[in-house]
Amino acid sequence: MFLGRYRHTLDNKDRLTVPAKYREFLADDLYFVQGFDRNVMAMSTPTFQIITDRLEALSITDPDVRLLNRRILGSATLEAIDKNGRVHLPDFLREEVGLGRELVLVGQGEYFEIWSPEEWAKQVAAQLDIEANNQRFKVLDLRLGSK
């Protein structure tokens, strides 16, 4: 499971060093997909397969499905992880979401996200807005135990 946050810098060949704790959950490659919030999503092959299976079950006659397919499948790229744990982060994805050399990696369980520090700071600010959170999260059932 991908957890926690890490700050990393792309090297001069636009390679990202995947944190050692994240590499435990990956084989020799990694899928990158344009995220939904000016970020890049990174996932293992099994996780990407779950998403593509679900997309294939949807009707392409629905314009929202076609848009979602374009966003996910049209931006997806499979990249090999080298023996030093580095992986190339494609230029087109970095440009589309505004990533520079400095990156923030954020675990999301089955995948992790890649953010620019500026965009991540906006996410942190939203998370710290207590009044907004009271409204946002009140409908979620996060009970502990079997109550």
Summary of the structure (lengths in Angstrom):
residues: 147
radius of gyration: 16.7
end to end distance: 25.8
largest distance: 52.7
contacts: 378
relative contact order: 0.21
helix: 35%
strand: 27%
